[in-house]
Amino acid sequence: MTTLDPEKQKLAKQYSRISRRLWLVDTLFSVVYALAWLFLDWSASIRTWLMTITTNEWLLIALYIIIFGGVYSIINLPLSYYSGFILPHRFDQSNQSLKDWVVDQLKGLAIGAPLGLILLELLYLALRLTGASWWLWVAGGLLLFNVILSNLAPVLIMPLFNKYVPLGDEHKELEERLLNLAKRANTKVKGVFKFDMSKRTKAANAALTGLGNTRRIILGDTLITEFTLDEIETVLAHELGHQVHKDIPFLIAFGALSTTLSLFIASLALDSAVGFFSFTSAADIAAFPALMLILSLYGLLTSPISNAVSRWRENMADDYALSSTQNGEAFASAFTRLANQNLGEIEPEKWVVFMFYSHPPLGERIEKAKRHVTLQT
């Protein structure tokens, strides 16, 4: 069995601590940036100036968002560069060249910016046309968007960032074991694919992606080269546990409920902000920074609840992996290896788990597997 590397754990604690501080700086910067646009009257001034250029609502929103988001991205670029490129290299977690990192950022911008703009245009269309019930229409639209994106991302978006190839004869035994595992879980998949995770990171991962006819098993090449067949099988069994427990529809439904509640609260708070800052209406694009702040605050306050629900479902998936493979030793070894390879902190502080962890700490998962081994003997 793989043993935990104490030196790696020291690095993991440092890495996690620095990452949390960077998250805090980034969050505070976003808040200050939005508040500045509101209290320094930049938002209303930009909207008024743009209205001298165009009276078309769609174009007005697009130009405003380009300015608001563009300025933010430029100012925040040093922090993004440090957290996304410098820090992973400092802790020997990244294999990426600066050129490849820049290309990834540009790809992400080319995909995310149009999608984000379309969603915002539809949001403001709902604000203009549906009045006080806009939040309900937007919640329904986001639910539909998330379902479509979950189905199409594996075939349209993910291949833009990584190359996915069938395992082939070289890994025939592994493919057969994973397909049999999926069959036992009554989960239909379109195949087992390897992707070039190593071109960016030294970390390892696996996933079950897509919905319906796009569902497939994907394995990082770092996982295939560094882990044993038994270890990979237990990692994938965990992912299949989510299918067995119907976690995808459950979490989509939970997310839809949370989103609907957040938008309802946002509709009430936005009306107050409109009056306080003397905007023309909730559909006034100048009120966008206020809406962003309201939704961000809701997300921050409710993230511990979302994380707790996620940890509950992850625990269930771990239980399924242990019962379906009956190989607690391989499970413990796999997650110990993940802790070493991914610099995963095995014993984070409780408040850190409460605030940030969507999965149980690795130490708890390893101990659960060891208890399973003990019960078997």
C-alpha positions in Angstrom: 0.0 0.0 0.0 1.1 3.5 -0.8 2.3 5.5 2.3 1.7 9.1 3.1 4.7 11.4 2.4 5.2 13.8 5.4 7.1 16.3 3.3 4.3 16.4 0.8 1.9 17.1 3.6 3.9 20.1 4.7 3.8 21.4 1.2 0.1 20.6 0.9 -0.6 22.7 4.0 1.4 25.6 2.6 -0.2 25.3 -0.8 -3.7 25.3 0.7 -3.0 28.2 3.0 -1.6 30.4 0.2 -4.5 29.4 -2.1 -7.1 30.4 0.6 -5.3 33.8 1.0 -5.4 34.4 -2.7 -9.1 33.5 -2.8 -9.7 36.1 0.0 -7.7 38.8 -1.9 -9.6 38.0 -5.1 -12.9 38.1 -3.3 -12.2 41.4 -1.6 -10.9 42.9 -4.8 -14.1 41.9 -6.6 -16.2 43.5 -3.8 -14.2 46.7 -3.8 -14.3 46.9 -7.6 -18.1 46.6 -7.7 -18.6 49.1 -4.8 -16.4 51.6 -6.5 -18.5 51.5 -9.7 -21.6 52.1 -7.5 -20.4 54.7 -5.0 -18.1 56.6 -7.3 -20.9 56.8 -9.9 -18.8 55.1 -12.5 -21.6 52.8 -13.4 -24.2 55.5 -14.1 -21.7 57.6 -15.9 -20.6 54.8 -18.2 -24.3 53.9 -18.9 -25.1 57.6 -19.7 -22.1 57.9 -22.0 -22.9 54.6 -23.8 -26.5 55.9 -24.4 -25.0 58.7 -26.5 -23.5 56.0 -28.7 -26.5 53.7 -29.0 -30.1 53.4 -27.9 -30.3 49.7 -28.7 -30.7 47.9 -25.4 -28.9 44.7 -26.6 -25.8 46.7 -27.7 -25.9 48.9 -24.7 -25.7 45.9 -22.4 -22.9 44.3 -24.4 -20.8 47.4 -24.4 -21.3 48.0 -20.7 -20.3 44.4 -19.8 -17.3 44.5 -22.1 -16.0 47.7 -20.3 -16.9 46.5 -16.8 -15.5 43.0 -17.3 -12.5 44.1 -19.4 -11.3 46.6 -16.9 -11.7 44.1 -14.1 -9.8 41.4 -16.0 -6.9 43.7 -16.8 -6.5 45.0 -13.2 -6.9 41.4 -11.8 -4.5 39.9 -14.3 -1.4 39.9 -12.0 -3.4 38.0 -9.4 -4.7 35.5 -11.9 -1.2 35.0 -13.3 0.2 34.4 -9.9 -2.5 32.0 -8.7 -2.9 30.2 -12.0 0.7 30.0 -13.2 3.4 31.0 -10.6 1.9 29.2 -7.6 1.4 25.8 -9.2 5.0 25.9 -10.6 6.3 27.0 -7.2 4.9 23.8 -5.7 5.8 21.6 -8.6 2.2 21.0 -9.6 2.3 22.4 -13.1 3.9 21.2 -16.3 2.5 24.1 -18.4 4.7 26.6 -20.2 3.7 30.3 -20.1 2.7 30.2 -23.7 0.3 27.3 -23.1 -1.1 29.0 -20.0 -1.8 32.1 -22.1 -3.4 30.0 -24.8 -5.7 28.4 -22.2 -6.7 31.8 -20.9 -7.6 33.0 -24.4 -9.5 29.8 -25.1 -11.4 30.2 -21.9 -12.2 33.8 -22.7 -13.3 32.9 -26.3 -15.8 30.4 -24.9 -16.8 31.9 -21.6 -17.2 35.5 -22.7 -19.8 34.8 -25.5 -21.7 32.4 -23.3 -21.7 34.8 -20.3 -22.8 37.7 -22.5 -25.7 35.6 -24.0 -26.8 34.7 -20.5 -26.6 38.3 -19.3 -28.5 39.6 -22.4 -31.3 37.1 -21.6 -31.3 38.1 -18.0 -31.9 41.7 -18.9 -34.5 40.7 -21.5 -36.3 39.0 -18.6 -35.9 42.1 -16.5 -37.4 44.3 -19.2 -40.3 42.1 -20.2 -41.4 40.1 -17.2 -41.3 42.7 -14.4 -41.3 41.5 -10.8 -41.3 37.8 -11.9 -38.0 38.1 -13.7 -36.2 35.9 -11.1 -38.5 32.9 -11.9 -37.9 33.1 -15.6 -34.2 33.4 -15.2 -34.1 30.4 -12.8 -35.9 28.3 -15.3 -33.6 29.4 -18.1 -30.5 28.7 -16.1 -31.8 25.2 -15.3 -32.3 24.5 -19.0 -28.9 25.9 -19.8 -27.1 23.8 -17.2 -28.7 20.6 -18.4 -27.8 21.4 -22.0 -24.2 22.3 -21.1 -23.7 19.2 -19.0 -24.8 17.1 -22.1 -22.7 19.0 -24.7 -19.6 19.9 -22.8 -17.8 16.5 -23.1 -18.1 16.6 -26.9 -18.0 20.3 -27.7 -16.0 22.2 -25.0 -13.7 19.8 -23.2 -11.9 18.6 -26.4 -10.9 22.3 -27.0 -8.6 22.0 -24.0 -7.5 18.4 -24.0 -7.1 15.5 -26.4 -9.4 12.6 -25.7 -8.6 9.2 -27.1 -10.0 5.7 -26.5 -7.8 3.6 -24.2 -7.1 1.0 -27.0 -5.3 -2.3 -26.8 -2.5 -0.9 -24.6 -4.9 -0.7 -21.7 -7.4 -3.4 -22.7 -7.6 -4.9 -19.3 -8.2 -1.6 -17.6 -10.9 -0.8 -20.1 -12.7 -4.1 -19.6 -12.6 -3.8 -15.8 -14.1 -0.2 -15.9 -16.8 -1.2 -18.4 -17.7 -4.2 -16.3 -17.8 -1.9 -13.3 -20.2 0.5 -15.1 -22.3 -2.4 -16.2 -22.7 -3.6 -12.6 -23.7 -0.1 -11.7 -26.4 -0.1 -14.5 -24.7 2.8 -16.1 -24.4 3.0 -19.9 -21.2 4.8 -21.1 -20.0 5.5 -24.6 -16.5 4.3 -23.8 -13.4 4.8 -21.7 -11.1 7.7 -22.8 -7.7 8.9 -21.8 -6.9 12.6 -21.9 -3.5 14.4 -21.8 -3.8 15.8 -18.3 0.0 15.8 -17.9 0.4 18.6 -20.4 -0.9 21.0 -17.7 -0.4 19.3 -14.3 1.2 16.6 -12.3 -2.1 15.9 -10.5 -4.2 12.9 -11.3 -8.0 12.6 -11.8 -10.8 10.6 -13.4 -14.4 11.4 -14.0 -17.7 10.3 -15.5 -18.8 13.1 -17.8 -21.9 13.9 -19.8 -25.5 12.9 -19.7 -27.3 10.3 -21.7 -25.7 9.6 -25.0 -22.6 11.7 -24.2 -21.8 10.0 -20.9 -18.2 8.6 -20.9 -15.5 7.6 -18.5 -12.4 9.8 -18.8 -9.0 9.1 -17.1 -6.1 11.5 -16.9 -2.9 10.0 -18.3 -1.3 10.9 -15.0 -3.7 8.5 -13.3 -3.0 5.7 -15.8 0.8 5.9 -15.5 1.0 6.4 -11.7 -1.8 4.3 -10.3 -2.4 0.5 -10.2 -5.4 -1.1 -11.9 -7.0 -1.8 -8.6 -6.6 1.8 -7.5 -8.0 3.2 -10.7 -10.9 0.8 -10.3 -11.8 2.1 -6.9 -11.5 5.8 -8.0 -13.9 5.1 -10.9 -16.2 3.1 -8.6 -16.6 6.3 -6.6 -17.6 8.2 -9.7 -20.1 5.5 -10.6 -21.5 5.7 -7.1 -22.9 9.2 -8.1 -24.8 7.5 -10.9 -26.1 4.8 -8.7 -27.4 7.3 -6.1 -28.7 9.6 -8.9 -26.6 12.4 -7.7 -26.5 14.3 -11.0 -30.3 14.9 -11.1 -30.3 15.4 -7.3 -27.6 18.1 -7.4 -29.1 19.7 -10.5 -32.4 19.9 -8.6 -30.7 21.2 -5.5 -28.8 23.7 -7.5 -31.9 24.9 -9.2 -33.7 25.4 -5.9 -30.7 27.3 -4.5 -30.5 29.4 -7.7 -34.2 30.2 -7.6 -34.0 31.3 -3.9 -30.9 33.4 -4.6 -32.6 35.1 -7.6 -35.8 35.8 -5.5 -33.7 37.4 -2.8 -31.7 39.3 -5.4 -34.9 40.6 -6.9 -35.9 42.1 -3.5 -32.4 43.5 -2.7 -32.0 44.9 -6.3 -35.2 46.9 -5.9 -33.7 48.5 -2.7 -30.5 49.2 -4.5 -32.3 50.8 -7.4 -33.9 53.2 -5.0 -30.7 53.9 -3.0 -28.6 54.6 -6.1 -31.4 56.3 -8.1 -31.2 53.9 -11.0 -34.1 54.0 -13.5 -35.2 50.5 -12.8 -34.0 46.9 -12.1 -33.5 46.6 -15.8 -31.0 49.5 -15.8 -27.6 48.0 -16.7 -26.0 50.5 -14.4 -27.4 48.4 -11.5 -25.4 45.4 -12.6 -22.6 45.8 -10.0 -25.3 45.8 -7.3 -26.8 42.6 -8.7 -23.3 41.0 -8.8 -22.6 42.0 -5.2 -26.0 40.6 -4.0 -25.6 37.3 -5.8 -21.9 37.0 -4.6 -22.9 37.6 -1.0 -25.7 35.0 -1.2 -23.2 32.5 -2.7 -20.7 33.2 0.1 -23.2 32.8 2.9 -24.7 29.6 1.4 -21.6 27.9 0.2 -21.2 26.0 3.6 -24.6 24.5 3.0 -23.9 23.6 -0.6 -20.6 22.1 0.5 -22.2 20.1 3.3 -24.7 18.6 0.9 -21.9 17.8 -1.6 -19.8 16.1 1.1 -22.9 14.0 2.1 -23.2 12.7 -1.5 -19.5 12.2 -1.8 -19.5 10.1 1.3 -22.3 8.0 -0.2 -20.2 7.5 -3.3 -17.3 6.4 -1.2 -19.5 3.8 0.5 -20.6 2.5 -2.9 -17.0 2.3 -4.1 -16.0 0.2 -1.1 -19.0 -2.1 -1.2 -18.9 -2.6 -5.0 -15.1 -3.3 -5.2 -14.6 -4.9 -1.8 -11.1 -3.5 -2.0 -10.6 -1.0 0.9 -6.9 -1.5 0.7 -6.8 -0.3 -2.9 -9.2 2.6 -2.1 -7.0 3.8 0.8 -3.9 3.4 -1.3 -5.4 5.4 -4.2 -6.4 8.3 -2.0 -3.1 8.3 -0.2 -1.4 8.5 -3.6 -3.8 11.3 -4.6 -2.8 13.2 -1.4 0.9 12.8 -2.4 0.5 13.5 -6.1 -2.1 16.3 -5.9 -0.8 17.9 -2.7 -4.1 17.2 -1.0 -4.2 18.2 2.6 -5.4 15.1 4.6 -6.3 16.9 7.9 -7.5 20.4 7.1 -8.8 22.6 10.0 -12.6 22.1 10.6 -13.5 25.7 9.6 -11.7 25.2 6.3 -13.7 22.0 5.6 -16.9 23.9 6.6 -16.2 26.8 4.3 -14.4 25.3 1.3 -14.6 21.5 1.1 -17.1 20.0 -1.4 -15.5 16.6 -0.6 -14.7 14.9 2.7 -11.0 15.5 3.7 -8.7 12.9 2.3 -7.7 11.7 5.7 -11.3 10.8 6.6 -11.7 8.9 3.3 -8.5 7.0 3.8 -9.5 6.1 7.4 -12.9 4.9 6.2 -11.3 2.6 3.7 -9.0 1.2 6.4 -11.9 0.5 8.7 -13.6 -1.3 5.8 -10.5 -3.5 5.5 -10.5 -4.2 9.2 -14.2 -5.2 9.1 -13.5 -7.6 6.2 -10.7 -9.5 8.2 
